[in-house]
């Protein structure tokens, strides 16, 4: 029986983040093949983490820079090891190479950290993002992890193109895998235009692009409120800090709601979802949830990036604050426009996010690489070269840290 080890940067929190939802989709897919799945992480367990045992997925706590992992992986004997974000490949990849050399190594990038980081730095500097911003130390680390892995899962079509054209990554090393949406499980009935009210947004407050979007809404909301004096904006998200709750203002309808037990439920009650993201990467779970609940959304070019191919958006894409506000008001007030946006969202889901088609394609790719692993690795000479150097540098650094932290003899 195939044994899968997933090494998580954090424990999955599907109700807190899109990354958590995506991870759970992958874990469930692997279990559906009859594979044994174990999720291990060096992170602290959290109050909102998923109970993996209910899906017959085992879990383990592992330590950074500690040889205890070496014994752990030799006992587990995984056939497939999947790293959650490149930092986990950096930490544990060389140990997997050494103690489970025949295991297929998959890197689930979630989104390209180097792209998100470069955009954030440009935003902080109040200047346009340029391609030269991508050539950072973070990018060198992330692309190296992709090259060292047998297969990397890339969530956005934009990022697939970026990897091939800017970083010249061999297309055999990457696989496009957006969020998996079960089309059979889409809500058969949703609230009508008249049954919905107000605007909403949602997102983990610890995620920098989400927090920046809340600050940007401080500029946009008065423009909406000027046209709709009684409208409310409900802002949901896990881990709201005091600086967020301080923005709560019933007089202006700017309401910080905090944690949502059921993100789809609160999304489905709103008339319009607002997501004015000014930097970020990957694809946005909140905008996918808006399509699933047939809630029109207004976002930016970065928000919609890589999400809808050439299909019309389920609402509007605007980068100018006034145009953003005007588009939001039109969706909120014009039922014909609202219904058209709903239909656009359903078309995107069917064409881009079909769980069955995406799952079949991924499993086919995994089987092909596993069946030709030696030759697949030989064709990736740069990856082999990076493993050679990284194994030594990372190994010695980890051993130095372990020795430094051990009790003096």
C-alpha positions as CSV (number, residue, x, y, z in Angstrom):
1,X,0.0,0.0,0.0
2,X,1.3,3.5,-0.9
3,X,2.4,5.5,2.1
4,X,2.2,9.3,1.8
5,X,4.0,11.7,4.2
6,X,2.9,15.3,4.1
7,X,5.2,17.7,5.9
8,X,3.2,20.8,6.8
9,X,4.4,24.3,7.4
10,X,1.3,24.7,9.6
11,X,-1.6,22.5,10.6
12,X,-4.5,22.7,8.1
13,X,-7.1,25.3,9.0
14,X,-9.7,25.1,6.2
15,X,-12.0,27.6,7.9
16,X,-9.2,30.1,8.3
17,X,-7.3,30.1,5.0
18,X,-7.6,29.0,1.4
19,X,-4.3,27.2,1.9
20,X,-5.9,25.1,4.6
21,X,-8.8,24.2,2.3
22,X,-6.5,23.3,-0.6
23,X,-4.3,21.1,1.7
24,X,-7.4,19.3,3.0
25,X,-8.5,18.7,-0.6
26,X,-5.2,17.0,-1.4
27,X,-5.2,14.9,1.8
28,X,-8.7,13.6,1.1
29,X,-7.8,12.9,-2.6
30,X,-4.8,10.8,-1.5
31,X,-6.9,8.9,1.1
32,X,-9.6,8.3,-1.6
33,X,-6.9,6.3,-3.6
34,X,-6.6,3.9,-0.6
35,X,-3.2,5.4,0.3
36,X,-2.1,5.7,3.9
37,X,-1.6,9.3,4.7
38,X,0.3,10.9,7.6
39,X,0.5,14.6,8.2
40,X,3.6,15.8,10.2
41,X,4.5,19.4,11.2
42,X,7.0,21.2,13.4
43,X,4.3,23.9,14.0
44,X,2.3,24.5,17.1
45,X,-1.1,22.9,17.1
46,X,-3.9,25.6,16.9
47,X,-7.5,26.0,18.1
48,X,-8.9,26.1,14.5
49,X,-6.9,23.2,13.1
50,X,-8.8,20.4,11.4
51,X,-9.2,17.0,13.2
52,X,-7.4,14.8,10.7
53,X,-8.3,11.6,12.5
54,X,-11.9,11.9,11.3
55,X,-10.6,11.4,7.7
56,X,-8.4,8.4,8.8
57,X,-5.3,10.5,8.4
58,X,-2.6,10.1,11.1
59,X,-0.6,13.0,12.4
60,X,2.8,13.4,14.0
61,X,4.8,16.2,15.5
62,X,8.4,16.6,14.2
63,X,11.2,18.9,15.1
64,X,13.3,21.3,13.1
65,X,17.1,20.7,12.9
66,X,16.8,17.4,14.8
67,X,18.1,14.0,13.8
68,X,14.9,12.5,15.4
69,X,13.3,13.0,12.0
70,X,15.9,10.6,10.4
71,X,14.7,7.7,12.5
72,X,11.0,8.7,12.1
73,X,11.2,8.6,8.3
74,X,13.1,5.3,8.2
75,X,10.4,3.7,10.3
76,X,7.6,5.3,8.2
77,X,9.2,4.3,4.8
78,X,7.1,6.7,2.7
79,X,6.6,6.2,-1.0
80,X,5.6,9.8,-1.5
81,X,6.7,12.9,0.5
82,X,4.9,16.1,-0.1
83,X,6.2,19.4,1.3
84,X,3.8,22.2,2.2
85,X,5.6,25.3,0.9
86,X,9.3,25.5,0.0
87,X,10.5,26.2,3.5
88,X,9.7,22.6,4.5
89,X,11.6,21.3,1.5
90,X,14.6,23.3,2.7
91,X,14.3,22.0,6.2
92,X,13.6,18.3,5.5
93,X,14.4,17.7,1.8
94,X,18.0,16.6,2.3
95,X,16.9,14.2,5.1
96,X,14.3,12.7,2.8
97,X,17.0,12.3,0.1
98,X,19.3,10.6,2.5
99,X,16.8,8.3,4.4
100,X,14.0,7.8,1.8
101,X,15.8,8.3,-1.5
102,X,13.3,6.4,-3.6
103,X,10.3,8.4,-2.3
104,X,8.7,10.7,-4.9
105,X,9.2,14.3,-3.7
106,X,6.3,16.7,-4.3
107,X,6.3,20.4,-3.4
108,X,2.9,22.0,-2.9
109,X,3.9,25.7,-3.3
110,X,0.4,27.1,-2.3
111,X,1.5,30.3,-4.0
112,X,4.8,31.6,-5.1
113,X,6.2,33.3,-2.0
114,X,8.8,35.2,-4.1
115,X,6.1,36.8,-6.2
116,X,4.0,37.8,-3.2
117,X,7.1,39.1,-1.4
118,X,8.3,41.1,-4.4
119,X,4.9,42.7,-4.9
120,X,4.7,43.5,-1.2
121,X,8.1,45.3,-1.2
122,X,7.1,47.3,-4.3
123,X,3.8,48.3,-2.6
124,X,5.6,49.4,0.6
125,X,7.9,51.5,-1.6
126,X,4.9,53.0,-3.3
127,X,6.1,52.1,-6.8
128,X,4.9,49.8,-9.6
129,X,6.0,46.1,-9.4
130,X,8.7,45.3,-11.9
131,X,10.0,41.9,-13.2
132,X,13.4,42.7,-11.8
133,X,11.9,42.6,-8.3
134,X,11.5,38.9,-8.7
135,X,15.2,38.2,-8.7
136,X,15.5,38.2,-4.9
137,X,17.2,35.9,-2.4
138,X,13.7,34.5,-1.6
139,X,13.2,33.7,-5.3
140,X,16.6,31.9,-5.4
141,X,15.6,29.7,-2.4
142,X,12.1,29.0,-3.7
143,X,13.1,28.2,-7.3
144,X,15.9,26.0,-6.0
145,X,13.3,24.0,-3.9
146,X,11.2,23.6,-7.0
147,X,14.2,22.3,-9.0
148,X,15.2,19.9,-6.2
149,X,11.7,18.4,-6.1
150,X,10.4,15.8,-8.5
151,X,7.1,17.6,-9.0
152,X,5.8,21.0,-7.9
153,X,2.1,21.8,-7.7
154,X,1.4,25.4,-8.9
155,X,-2.0,26.8,-8.1
156,X,-2.2,29.7,-10.6
157,X,-2.0,29.7,-14.4
158,X,-0.2,33.0,-14.1
159,X,2.5,31.5,-11.9
160,X,2.9,28.5,-14.3
161,X,3.7,31.0,-17.1
162,X,6.0,32.9,-14.8
163,X,8.0,29.8,-13.9
164,X,8.4,28.8,-17.5
165,X,9.1,32.2,-19.1
166,X,11.1,34.1,-16.3
167,X,12.7,31.3,-14.4
168,X,13.0,28.8,-17.2
169,X,11.7,25.9,-15.1
170,X,11.2,22.7,-17.2
171,X,7.5,22.1,-17.6
172,X,8.0,18.4,-16.6
173,X,8.8,19.6,-13.1
174,X,5.5,21.6,-12.6
175,X,1.9,20.7,-12.6
176,X,-1.0,23.3,-12.6
177,X,-3.4,22.4,-9.8
178,X,-5.9,25.1,-8.8
179,X,-8.5,24.6,-6.0
180,X,-10.6,21.4,-6.4
181,X,-14.3,22.2,-6.5
182,X,-16.9,19.3,-6.3
183,X,-19.3,20.5,-8.9
184,X,-21.9,17.9,-7.8
185,X,-21.9,19.5,-4.3
186,X,-22.5,23.1,-5.4
187,X,-25.5,24.6,-3.6
188,X,-28.7,23.8,-5.5
189,X,-30.4,26.8,-3.9
190,X,-29.0,30.1,-2.9
191,X,-30.5,33.2,-1.5
192,X,-32.0,35.5,-4.1
193,X,-31.1,39.1,-4.8
194,X,-33.9,40.4,-2.5
195,X,-33.0,38.0,0.3
196,X,-29.4,39.1,0.5
197,X,-28.1,42.3,2.0
198,X,-24.9,44.3,2.6
199,X,-21.3,43.8,1.5
200,X,-18.7,41.5,3.0
201,X,-15.1,40.4,2.9
202,X,-13.2,37.6,4.6
203,X,-9.6,36.5,5.2
204,X,-7.1,35.5,7.8
205,X,-5.9,38.8,9.4
206,X,-2.4,37.3,9.8
207,X,-2.0,37.2,6.0
208,X,-0.4,40.5,5.0
209,X,-2.4,40.9,1.7
210,X,-5.7,40.5,3.6
211,X,-4.8,43.0,6.3
212,X,-3.7,45.5,3.6
213,X,-7.0,45.0,1.8
214,X,-8.9,45.9,5.0
215,X,-6.8,49.1,5.3
216,X,-7.6,49.9,1.6
217,X,-11.3,49.3,2.3
218,X,-11.0,52.2,4.7
219,X,-10.5,54.4,1.6
220,X,-13.0,52.7,-0.6
221,X,-15.9,52.3,1.9
222,X,-16.7,56.0,2.2
223,X,-17.1,56.1,-1.6
224,X,-19.6,53.3,-1.4
225,X,-21.3,54.7,1.7
226,X,-21.7,58.1,0.0
227,X,-24.0,56.4,-2.6
228,X,-25.6,53.9,-0.2
229,X,-25.9,55.6,3.2
230,X,-27.4,52.6,4.9
231,X,-25.1,49.9,3.6
232,X,-22.9,47.8,5.8
233,X,-19.6,46.1,5.3
234,X,-19.1,42.9,7.3
235,X,-15.4,42.0,7.7
236,X,-14.7,38.4,8.7
237,X,-11.5,36.6,9.4
238,X,-9.6,34.5,11.9
239,X,-7.1,36.0,14.4
240,X,-8.2,39.7,14.3
241,X,-5.6,41.8,16.1
242,X,-6.5,44.8,18.3
243,X,-5.5,47.1,15.4
244,X,-8.3,45.5,13.4
245,X,-11.0,45.5,16.0
246,X,-10.2,49.1,16.6
247,X,-11.6,49.8,13.1
248,X,-15.0,48.6,14.1
249,X,-17.4,51.5,13.5
250,X,-21.2,50.9,13.6
251,X,-21.8,54.6,12.7
252,X,-20.2,54.2,9.3
253,X,-21.3,50.5,8.8
254,X,-17.7,49.3,8.9
255,X,-18.1,46.2,11.0
256,X,-15.3,43.9,12.1
257,X,-17.0,40.5,12.7
258,X,-13.9,38.4,13.3
259,X,-14.0,34.6,13.1
260,X,-16.7,32.9,11.0
261,X,-17.8,29.4,11.9
262,X,-19.1,28.8,8.4
263,X,-17.4,31.0,5.7
264,X,-19.8,29.8,3.0
265,X,-22.8,30.7,5.1
266,X,-21.8,34.3,5.7
267,X,-20.6,34.7,2.1
268,X,-24.0,33.4,0.8
269,X,-25.9,35.9,2.9
270,X,-24.1,38.9,1.4
271,X,-25.1,40.7,-1.9
272,X,-21.5,41.5,-2.9
273,X,-18.1,40.4,-1.8
274,X,-15.3,43.0,-1.8
275,X,-11.6,42.0,-2.2
276,X,-9.4,45.0,-3.1
277,X,-6.0,43.2,-2.9
278,X,-3.0,45.4,-3.8
279,X,-0.4,42.6,-3.6
280,X,-0.3,38.8,-3.3
281,X,0.0,35.7,-5.3
282,X,-1.7,32.4,-6.0
283,X,-5.5,32.3,-6.3
284,X,-7.9,33.6,-3.8
285,X,-10.1,31.3,-1.8
286,X,-12.6,34.0,-0.8
287,X,-13.2,34.8,-4.5
288,X,-13.8,31.1,-5.2
289,X,-16.2,30.9,-2.3
290,X,-18.0,33.8,-3.7
291,X,-18.5,31.9,-7.0
292,X,-19.6,28.8,-5.1
293,X,-22.3,30.7,-3.2
294,X,-23.2,32.8,-6.3
295,X,-22.1,36.0,-4.6
296,X,-20.8,38.5,-7.1
297,X,-17.5,40.0,-6.3
298,X,-15.4,43.1,-7.0
299,X,-11.7,42.7,-6.9
300,X,-8.4,44.0,-8.4
301,X,-6.3,42.7,-11.2
302,X,-4.1,40.9,-8.7
303,X,-7.2,39.4,-7.0
304,X,-8.5,37.9,-10.2
305,X,-5.1,36.9,-11.6
306,X,-4.9,33.4,-12.8
307,X,-8.4,32.6,-11.7
308,X,-10.7,32.8,-14.7
309,X,-8.7,32.3,-17.9
310,X,-10.4,34.3,-20.6
311,X,-13.9,34.0,-19.1
312,X,-15.8,37.1,-17.9
313,X,-15.4,37.7,-14.1
314,X,-18.3,37.1,-11.7
315,X,-18.6,40.8,-11.0
316,X,-16.0,43.4,-11.7
317,X,-12.2,43.9,-11.7
318,X,-11.1,47.4,-10.9
319,X,-7.9,48.9,-9.5
320,X,-9.0,52.5,-9.1
321,X,-10.8,53.2,-5.8
322,X,-13.7,55.2,-7.3
323,X,-14.3,52.7,-10.1
324,X,-14.1,49.9,-7.6
325,X,-16.8,51.6,-5.5
326,X,-19.0,52.3,-8.5
327,X,-18.8,48.7,-9.6
328,X,-19.7,47.5,-6.1
329,X,-22.7,49.8,-5.9
330,X,-24.0,48.7,-9.4
331,X,-23.8,45.0,-8.4
332,X,-25.6,45.8,-5.1
333,X,-28.4,47.8,-6.7
334,X,-28.9,46.3,-10.2
335,X,-30.5,42.8,-10.1
336,X,-29.9,42.1,-13.8
337,X,-26.2,42.9,-13.4
338,X,-26.2,40.8,-10.2
339,X,-27.7,37.7,-11.9
340,X,-25.3,38.0,-14.9
341,X,-22.4,38.0,-12.5
342,X,-23.7,34.9,-10.8
343,X,-23.8,33.0,-14.1
344,X,-20.3,34.1,-15.0
345,X,-19.1,32.6,-11.7
346,X,-20.7,29.3,-12.3
347,X,-19.2,29.1,-15.8
348,X,-15.7,29.7,-14.3
349,X,-16.2,27.0,-11.7
350,X,-17.2,24.4,-14.4
351,X,-14.4,25.3,-16.8
352,X,-11.5,25.9,-14.4
353,X,-12.1,24.2,-11.0
354,X,-13.8,20.8,-11.8
355,X,-12.5,18.6,-9.0
356,X,-12.9,15.4,-11.0
357,X,-11.0,16.5,-14.0
358,X,-8.2,18.1,-11.9
359,X,-7.8,15.1,-9.7
360,X,-7.6,12.7,-12.6
361,X,-4.9,14.8,-14.2
362,X,-2.9,15.1,-11.0
363,X,-3.0,11.4,-10.3
364,X,-2.0,10.6,-13.9
365,X,1.0,12.9,-13.6
366,X,2.0,11.4,-10.2
367,X,1.8,7.9,-11.6
368,X,3.9,8.8,-14.7
369,X,6.6,10.4,-12.6
370,X,6.7,7.6,-10.1
371,X,6.9,5.0,-12.9
372,X,9.9,6.8,-14.5
373,X,11.5,8.3,-11.4
374,X,15.2,7.5,-12.1
375,X,15.1,8.8,-15.7
376,X,12.9,11.8,-14.6
377,X,15.6,12.8,-12.1
378,X,18.4,12.3,-14.6
379,X,16.8,14.7,-17.0
380,X,16.7,17.3,-14.2
381,X,20.5,17.8,-13.9
382,X,20.2,21.3,-12.3
383,X,18.0,19.8,-9.6
384,X,20.6,17.1,-9.0
385,X,23.3,19.6,-8.8
386,X,21.4,21.7,-6.3
387,X,20.7,18.7,-4.2
388,X,24.4,17.9,-4.1
389,X,25.3,21.4,-2.8
390,X,22.2,22.0,-0.6
391,X,22.4,18.6,1.1
392,X,25.8,19.5,2.4
393,X,25.2,23.1,3.4
394,X,21.8,22.4,5.0
395,X,23.0,19.2,6.6
396,X,25.9,20.9,8.3
397,X,23.9,23.9,9.4
398,X,21.2,21.6,10.8
399,X,23.8,19.5,12.6
400,X,25.5,22.6,14.0
401,X,22.2,23.9,15.3
402,X,21.3,20.5,16.8
403,X,24.8,20.3,18.5
404,X,24.4,23.9,19.8
405,X,21.0,23.1,21.3
406,X,22.0,19.9,22.9
407,X,22.8,19.7,26.6
408,X,26.5,20.1,27.3
409,X,28.1,16.7,28.1
